[in-house]
């Protein structure tokens, strides 16, 4: 399956959690716009400053301002707002009627990221659009360490990768510096240096990657077995399971998703 395929007129909906998450797939969004596809984007968490930063980046990429939506739910607390979050993404999916959805991977890197992934999947299901493909992009994993793995899936099976042109790399670097409230540009530079010094160099701006989401059991980490067992022993995973149980009980679906 060619995930990175441009078809003019195709509607793509990008579902992010925080303003700056779009940096992970920014060049592909730009290619879609330039190729005649319709691009829409939304964010689960935001505030006026961060919203303005993402709006500026989207303008540079070419995504129309009218195609952007900011839900403005509280940062770090999406697990406690799953009901509202699902409803908000339902509304977006219904109104946009996308042909493709892109969302951050469910990889236990951040509870807010996992909440958005869950909410988008639930929105698709509740609207009866189970044949609508959802593509995942890697943000980072996992929440077990102070320095997570950035821009790589925990398991690369099924991923597709595009190499970015020199121009696209420059645009991504420029964009990373536009999130001044977060200083993500400095963070990514530091991460790159750290990996280089540890003899495991990465080129964060050189590629972008996606995979078709096939994992639909949100009561289990979507990680390699050994890493999944470590995550299951963490306090954050316990917090996640409690949120899942509350949502499942409310919808009479105990133990499933």
Helices and strands as residue ranges (DSSP letters): E 11-18, G 21-25, H 26-34, E 38-45, H 48-61, G 65-67, E 68-73, G 78-81, H 82-96, E 100-104, H 111-126, E 134-137, E 140-141, E 149-150, E 160-163, H 166-176, H 184-197, E 207-212, H 225-232, H 235-250
